[in-house]
Amino acid sequence: MKTFSILKYVFLVVGLALLTGAFFLYQNKKAFLEKAEHAQGAVIELIESRSDNSTTYKPVVSFKTKEGRQIEFTSSVSSNPPSYSEGETVEVLYDPGDPKDANINGFTSLWLGPLIVGILGTVFSLVGFFIILFKNLKQRRSQYLLDNGKRIATKFDSVQFNTSYKVNGRSPFQIYTQWLDTNTNELYIFKSDNIWFDPTDFIKTEEIKVLIDPTNPKKYFMDISFLPKVNN
């Protein structure tokens, strides 16, 4: 399915972009800390922030710079329950060139943004990477079986939905076949790769070729090249 084929690269690109953003956020915060001045401040208010069914609170902090300027700022981090209470004393870090650029000196206030962006970037990148890796390994295995596998004739059994897999609410079809190994009297059930259209009308024979690993028939590749290619 073309949408899914593009989706893996979207995950990877978005993940790498988020990781890049996290790196720049980290660098900016690091540069801020290198030049920041320390001051004692106090929480003078908790601002309520509503979104959907949740309510969080942002602390408003007042502090004096070394020059005696009174500065107020609102923390960018909100939480429920509140991380601070009104009247609580907090340590403040501020940019001496722009005192309104200030943060409460705490892990959450300083590093939560880069951490969240970094985690999201890691998750998106890993999802994209493993989808691509899985697809490449699957293609290699299929090619190996095409080159070295034992071709057997299996009996068509049915066409079924692969309900364990969905893309945009749709499940693909799979062709099921069976084969009796007369040497061991074991019955094997094979299924095709995912097919994004109903192949029933295009199955004109009871025999469908499957390539198996001679040492392990559970490693196989069903040859469905007889089906028409979808022109998306």
N, C-alpha and C positions, 0 to 999 in steps of 0.2 A: 504494500500500500504506500503510495507516494507520500502521503501526509506523514506517516510514521517514519519513512526514510529520511525526510527532512527534519523531523522532530529531534532525532538524536543529535544532529549538528546544532540545532537551536539550543538544546540543553547544554551542550559543551561550550558554545559561544557565550551564552548568558552566564554560565558558571565562571568562565575565564574573565568575563567583564566584571562580575561581582568580586572576584578575587583581586583583580586589579584595583577596583574601587576600595576594597578593604585595605590593600597595601598603602594606597595614597592617604586614606583616613588615618592609618597608623603613623605614617610619616609626618602628617600634619600635626597629629597629637604629640608626637615625639618632639617636633620642633617647638611646639607651644610650651611643653614642659621645660625645655632647655632654657627658655627666656622668661618663664613665668615667675612672678613675685608671689610671696605668701602673705595672707592676711587672715585675720579672724573675722568671721561674719556671723550673722544670725538669721534664722528662718523667720520671716515676718508674715508670711501668708502661704496658704496651700491653695493652689488654683485647681478647681475641679474640671476634669475633662471627660466628656461623655462620648462613647462610640458604641453603637448597637446596644447590647445589653450590659455593657461594662462601664464602670466609672473609675478613673484613675486620678491621681493628684500629683501636681508639679509644685515643688517648693520655690518660693520667691525669696531670694537671699539679698540682704543688705550688708555692705562692708565699706570700710574706709581704706583708701589707698595710702601709700607712704606720704603722699603730698597732702593728705587730709580730705580728699574728694570723697563725697558720699556716693556710692554706686549701688544700684539695684539691678539684679538680673534674674531671669526665670530659667531654671534648669530645663534642659531639653529632655530629661528622663522623667517619666511619670510612672507611678506604681500604685497598686492597691493590695494590701494596706499601704499607707504612705510610708516612705522610707525615713521621713523626718517629721518632727512635730513643731508647731509654731513656738517660737521662742528658743528653739534649740540652737546651740552654738556649733558652728561648722568651720572647718578650715577651707579657705578659698584660694584658688590659684588664678591669677589674672595676668593678662598681657600688659606690661607697663606702658606700651605705646598706645594701647586701646583697652582701657580698663573694663569696658563693657563686654569684652571678650573674656569671659570668666567661667570657671567651673568649680563645683564643689570637689574638694580633693578626696575622691573615693573611686574605687574600681568601676562601679556601675556608671557613674557620671562621666568618667574619662574613657572607658574602654568598651562600654556596651555596644555602641554604634559599630566600631570596627569588628567586634566579635560577632555580632549578628550577621553583618554583611559577609564576613569571612566564612561563617558556618553555612550560610545559604550558597555562597559561591562554591564551597567544597562539595556540598550535596549535589548541586546542579552539575558540576564538572564530573563527579564520580558517576552519576546516572548516565550522562552522555558518553563518558569514556567506556563504561562497562557495556552499554548497548552496542557501541561500535566494536569493542573487543569481542563480545559474544557473536556478533554477526560475522566478523572476520574468521573467528575460529570455526564457526559453523560452515562458512564457505570453504575453508581449507579442508574440513572433514569431508564435505560433499565432493570436493574435487579429488581428494584422495580415493574415495570410494569409486568415483567415476573412472579413475585411472587404474585402480588395483582391486576393486571389489568383484565379488562373484555375482554375476547376473542370474537372478532366479525369477521364475514366473509365479506370481501370487494371484490368488483368487479375490476378485472384487467382493467386498462385503457391504459397505454402506458409505453414505456421505453424511457427516454430522457437523453440527456447530461446535467450535472450540469455545465453550462458554467460560473457560478459565481465563480468556484473553479478550480484552475489549479495547477498541480505539474509537473515540467519539461515539461511544454507546453501541458500537457494532462489534459483533463477534465474527471471526472468519470461519470458513468451511475447511474441513479436512476429509480426505479420502481414506477409508479404512480397508485394508486387505488382510488376508490370512494365508499362511503357508505351513504345510506339514513337513517337517524334516523327517524323512522316512528312515534315516540312519539312527535317529534317537527317539523317534515317535513323539517329538515335541511339536506343539502347535504354536506358531508365532503370529502375533497380531502387529501389523505395521500401520503407521499413519503418515500421511503426507505432510509437507510443510503447509503453513497457513495459506489459504486461497481466498481472495477477496471477492469472489463471485461464486454462484452455485454451479459446480462443475458437472452436475448430474447428466444434463443433456449431451455432454461432450464425451461421456464414457461409453464407447461403442463396443467394448469387448469385456469379457469376464476376466481376462488375464491382464495384469498390470505388472510391469517390470520393476523389481527392487534390487538394488545393489547392496550386498551385505559384506561385512568383514568375515572372511572365511573362518577366522579363529573365534569370532564372537558375533553371531547373527543379531544381537541386540544393538549393534552399531550398523546402521543402515541408511540408505538414501532412496526414497521412492522417486522413480523417474516419471515426472508428470509433464514432460516436454510435449506430449501430445495435446495438451490443453492450449487454447488460443491465448496469446499475450494480450493483456489489457492495455489499450491505448488511452492513458489518462489525459 
